[in-house]
Amino acid sequence: MNNSAKRSSLFTANGYRSLIMLGIALLLGGALAVPFYYETQTLWYKVGPDKILLRAGQLAGMLTLVLLMLQIIVAQRVSFIENLFGSAHLMRWHRINGVLVACTALIHVVLVLAPEGMNNLPIGKKYLPEMIGELLFLMILITVVSSHCRSLLRLDYATWRMVHRPLGYFALVLVFIHVFFVSESFTHILPRSLLIVIFAGLALFTGVIQRTRLGRSHWK
């Protein structure tokens, strides 16, 4: 490959990386803007520190949502993305991002509950979306702890992988249900429609990748 071709290939790779990072930045910025442009009614009745804590909790929740979606995308190990960023870098980021998801989820839970009092946990049929969020938080903790303490828990790789992947997909479904029904911000047409489109696109992307991978293994 001559120097001109090398420069062209490098420019193309850098261009794709820049586009991906720009897309992530736009997704993150849009998600964090939702609690400000589409305020929930609970914020209307909060003042002072309580309002600040609740707003921060909502932002932490939106950040958790974005990080979890990115976690699922990276977990697909798409060759195009791995060639751009390097498989070793992506796997390292995947492990670090898993911890970030758990931390932001914990921050979300604490800050949202703090203004109402930790003794007033949302439990019961009336609070089903909130309880789904509690289940989601528990699943995230289990996934992260089992990933980072696999040897301590004496989990062999095959068993861990068999449990880890379904939990990740189930967590994505739960976070969609939780956000869709618990947040009044997503009763508005624009954020609700965007959430549905993004979730459907991510589900389709994951399904196509997994089906293609199964097809290739079948023909080997």
N, C-alpha and C positions, 0 to 999 in steps of 0.2 A: 504494500500500500504506500503510495507516494505521500509527500508532506501535505499536499493540497487536500488529498482525500482524508488524511488523518485529521487535519484541521476541521474539515467539513463534518466528519463523524463526531468529533469532540463538541463542535458547536451544536449539533443536533441533540446530543446527549444532555448538554447543559441546558438547552432550550426546553427539553422535555422535563428535566428536573425542576426548572424554574416554573413551568406551567403547573406541575403537580403541587409545588410548594405554594404557589399563588392560589390554587384551588383550595388547599387546606386552610390558608389564611382567610380566604373569603368565607368558607364554611364556618370557621371558628368565629370570625367577626360577626357574621349573620346570626349565629346561635347566641352569642353573648349580647346581641342587640335586642333580642326578643323580650327579655324581662323589662327593658326600658320603654320600648315602643308599644308593647301590649301588656300593660301592668295588670296584675291580678287584683281582684277586689280586696283580698286580705291586706295588700299593701296600702290601700286607701285608709284603713283604720289603724295603721301603725305610725308611730311618730318616734323621733329620736333614735336611740340605740336599737330598739326592736325593729324598726324599719330598715336600718342599715344591715342588721344581722340577717333578716329575711331576704333582702335583696342579694346580699352576698351568698346566701345559701342557694338562691335560685341560679345565680351565675355559676356556682360550683356544680350544680346539677346539669346545666347546659354544657359545661366543660366536660363533665363525665360522659355525657351522651356523645359528644364529638370524639373523645379519646377512645370510647368503646367501639364506635364505628370504624375508626382507623385501625384499631386492634384486629378487628375481623378482616379487614382488607389485607393487612400485612400477613395475617395467618394463612391466607390463600397461597402465599409464595408464588405469585405470578412471575414467570421468567422475565418478562419485560421490565417489571419494577425492580426485580433483583439485579438485573444487568445494569440498571441505572444507578442504584444506590449501593449495590454489593450485598450478597446474602448474609455475610457475617455482621455487617452494620445493621441490617434490618432485624436480624434475630436478637441482637443486643438491644436495639430500640424496643423490640416487642416485649422483652423481659422488663425493661425499665418502665415502659408505658403501662404494663400490667399493674405495677406498684402505684403509678400515678393515678390510674383509674380507681384503685382501692382508696387512695388518700383523698381524692376529690369527692368520691362517694361518701366517705366518712365525714368530710367537712360539710357536705350538703345536708346530711342527716342531722348533724349537730346544730348547724346554724338555722335550719328550718324549724327544728323542734325547740330551740332555745327561747324564742319569743313567747311560745305557748306554755313553756314549762316542760321539763323532761318527764314529769309524772303523768302528763296528758298524752300518752302514746295513742295514736290512731289505731284502735283495734275494734273489729266488728264488721258486719256486712256493709254498714254505711261507709266504711273507710276501705273498701276493697282495693281501689287503686293505690292507696297509701300502703296497704299490707303487701301488695305486689312489689312495691318499692322496697319494703323491708326484706322480702324474700330475695329480691335481686341483689341487695347489699350483702346478704348472707352468702349467696352464690359467688359473688365477686371475691369475697374474703376466702372462701374455700378454694376457689380456682387459683388465686395468687399464692396462698400459703402452700397448697399442694405442689405448685410449680417450683417454688423456691426452697421447699423443705422436703423434696421428694426422697432423698436418701435418708433423711431423719425419720420419715414416715414409712420407710422401707417399701416404697412403691416402685415396681419395675416399670420400665419405659412403656411397654405395651399396655399395661393396666392404666397408667397415668394418661396416656394418649387417648385411650378408649373413653375415659371419663372427661378429660379436659376439653376436647373438641365439642362434644354435644352440649356441655355446660356453657361454652362460649356462645354457641348459636342460640341456646335457650335464653341466655342473658340478653341477647339482642332483641328477641321477641318480647321479653318482659320489660325492657327499658322503653320500647316503643309503646306498649300498653300503658305503662306507668305515666310516661310523659303525655301521651294522647288524652288520658282521662283525668289525671290529677291536676294538671296545670290549666288554669283558666285562660292563659295566654294563647293556648292552642284551640280555643273555641272560635277564634277569629279565622276567617277563610284563608288568608294568605299563609300564615304559619302552619295551619293544619294541612293545607294542600301540599306545601313544601315538605312537611314531615312525611306525609304518605308517599309522595314521589321518591324521596330519598330512601325511605325504608324499602319500598318496592324495588327500586333500582339496585340497592345493596343485596336484597334477597335474590334477585334475578342474577346478578353478577356472581354471587356465591354459588347458586345452583348450577349455573353454566360451567364454572370452573370445576366444581366437584364432579359433575356429569362427564365432562371432557376427560378428567383424570381417571375416572372409573372406566370409561370407554377405552382409553389407551392401555390401562392395565389388563383389561379383558382380552385385548388383541395381542398382547405380548406372549 
